[in-house]
Amino acid sequence: MSATVSVVHRLRARIGVVAPPTEATVEAGHLKRFAEAIGDPNTRWTSEAPPTFLIALAPVSLHLAEAEEYGKGWLNGGNRFEYFEPVKVGDRITATGRVADVYEKTGSSGSLLFIIFETDYVNQHGRTVARLRGTAIRR
């Protein structure tokens, strides 16, 4: 078994592994600073969270040390959000992330490792308000 096959195999065993949850309360000042940082003057963001705010509010950390054995650098393969209901000032959000998939592809520059993460954002009422699906690429 080659070293990269071994790494991919070990990472696939992590599919479904859940990171410790992260909790945070949505605060008006945080919303305002986030909107200013992204250059969005929409006044609606004083009471409701703008798209992508949840990553800044409750970042999930799921370090996969074995991925560091594969290749030499990271690429961001992008993020996709699904929104189910607005996130508002005062909401208490719990973010829980997990490894959703791991696979390898060979491209013109060589082999690439794809790690798909999913994060669910749940409010204080137990309702999922958003889901993030992100891709990290190791080359």
C-alpha positions as CSV (number, residue, x, y, z in Angstrom):
1,M,0.0,0.0,0.0
2,S,1.5,3.4,-1.0
3,A,1.9,6.2,1.5
4,T,-0.9,8.3,-0.1
5,V,-3.3,5.3,-0.3
6,S,-2.6,4.7,3.4
7,V,-3.4,8.3,4.2
8,V,-6.6,8.3,2.2
9,H,-7.7,5.0,3.8
10,R,-7.0,6.4,7.3
11,L,-8.9,9.6,6.5
12,R,-11.9,7.7,5.1
13,A,-12.1,6.0,8.5
14,R,-12.8,9.5,9.9
15,I,-16.0,10.0,7.8
16,G,-18.8,10.8,10.2
17,V,-16.5,11.8,13.0
18,V,-18.0,14.8,14.8
19,A,-16.0,17.8,16.1
20,P,-16.8,19.2,19.5
21,P,-19.7,21.6,19.2
22,T,-19.0,25.4,19.2
23,E,-21.6,27.8,20.8
24,A,-22.0,31.5,20.4
25,T,-24.7,34.2,20.8
26,V,-25.4,36.5,17.9
27,E,-24.7,40.1,19.0
28,A,-25.7,43.3,17.2
29,G,-22.1,44.7,17.5
30,H,-20.6,41.5,15.9
31,L,-23.1,41.7,13.0
32,K,-22.3,45.4,12.5
33,R,-18.5,44.8,12.4
34,F,-18.9,41.8,10.1
35,A,-21.1,43.7,7.7
36,E,-18.5,46.6,7.7
37,A,-15.6,44.1,7.2
38,I,-17.3,42.7,4.1
39,G,-18.3,46.1,2.8
40,D,-22.0,45.5,2.9
41,P,-24.0,48.6,3.8
42,N,-27.4,46.7,4.1
43,T,-29.1,48.0,7.3
44,R,-31.0,44.7,7.5
45,W,-27.8,43.2,9.0
46,T,-28.3,45.2,12.3
47,S,-30.9,42.6,13.4
48,E,-30.3,39.6,11.1
49,A,-27.1,37.8,10.2
50,P,-25.7,38.2,6.6
51,P,-24.7,35.1,4.6
52,T,-21.4,33.5,5.7
53,F,-21.6,35.2,9.2
54,L,-22.0,31.9,10.8
55,I,-18.4,30.9,10.0
56,A,-17.1,33.9,11.9
57,L,-19.6,33.4,14.7
58,A,-19.0,29.8,15.5
59,P,-16.0,28.3,13.7
60,V,-15.7,24.5,13.9
61,S,-12.3,23.0,14.3
62,L,-11.7,19.5,13.1
63,H,-8.0,19.0,12.6
64,L,-7.1,15.9,10.6
65,A,-3.4,15.4,11.4
66,E,-3.0,12.5,8.9
67,A,-4.0,14.9,6.0
68,E,-0.7,16.7,6.6
69,E,1.1,13.6,5.4
70,Y,-0.4,14.1,2.0
71,G,1.1,16.6,-0.3
72,K,2.6,20.0,0.6
73,G,-0.2,22.6,0.7
74,W,-3.9,23.4,1.1
75,L,-6.4,24.9,-1.3
76,N,-9.9,26.0,-0.5
77,G,-12.3,24.1,-2.7
78,G,-15.2,26.4,-1.8
79,N,-18.1,26.5,0.6
80,R,-21.8,26.1,0.0
81,F,-24.5,27.2,2.4
82,E,-28.1,26.1,2.7
83,Y,-30.2,28.5,4.8
84,F,-33.4,27.3,6.5
85,E,-34.4,30.3,8.6
86,P,-32.9,33.7,9.5
87,V,-30.3,34.0,12.2
88,K,-31.2,37.0,14.4
89,V,-29.6,39.0,17.2
90,G,-30.0,37.1,20.5
91,D,-30.0,33.7,18.9
92,R,-27.8,31.1,20.6
93,I,-26.1,29.1,17.8
94,T,-24.5,25.7,18.2
95,A,-22.2,24.6,15.3
96,T,-21.3,20.9,14.9
97,G,-19.0,19.8,12.1
98,R,-18.1,16.5,10.7
99,V,-16.1,14.8,7.9
100,A,-18.7,14.0,5.2
101,D,-16.4,12.5,2.5
102,V,-12.8,11.9,1.6
103,Y,-11.6,11.0,-1.9
104,E,-8.6,11.4,-4.2
105,K,-8.4,12.6,-7.8
106,T,-5.5,12.7,-10.2
107,G,-5.2,15.9,-12.3
108,S,-2.7,17.3,-14.6
109,S,-0.5,18.5,-11.7
110,G,-0.7,15.1,-9.9
111,S,-2.8,13.6,-7.1
112,L,-5.2,15.7,-5.0
113,L,-6.9,14.8,-1.8
114,F,-10.4,16.2,-1.2
115,I,-11.9,16.4,2.2
116,I,-15.6,17.4,2.4
117,F,-16.7,18.9,5.7
118,E,-20.3,19.6,6.8
119,T,-21.4,21.9,9.6
120,D,-24.9,22.2,11.0
121,Y,-25.9,25.4,12.7
122,V,-28.7,24.9,15.2
123,N,-30.5,27.7,17.2
124,Q,-31.6,27.7,20.8
125,H,-34.9,26.1,19.8
126,G,-33.2,23.1,18.4
127,R,-33.9,24.1,14.8
128,T,-31.2,23.8,12.1
129,V,-30.9,27.3,10.7
130,A,-28.1,26.6,8.2
131,R,-25.8,23.9,6.8
132,L,-22.4,24.5,5.4
133,R,-20.7,22.1,3.0
134,G,-17.0,22.9,2.5
135,T,-14.2,21.4,0.5
136,A,-10.5,21.4,1.6
137,I,-8.0,20.2,-1.0
138,R,-4.5,18.9,-0.2
139,R,-2.0,18.8,-3.0
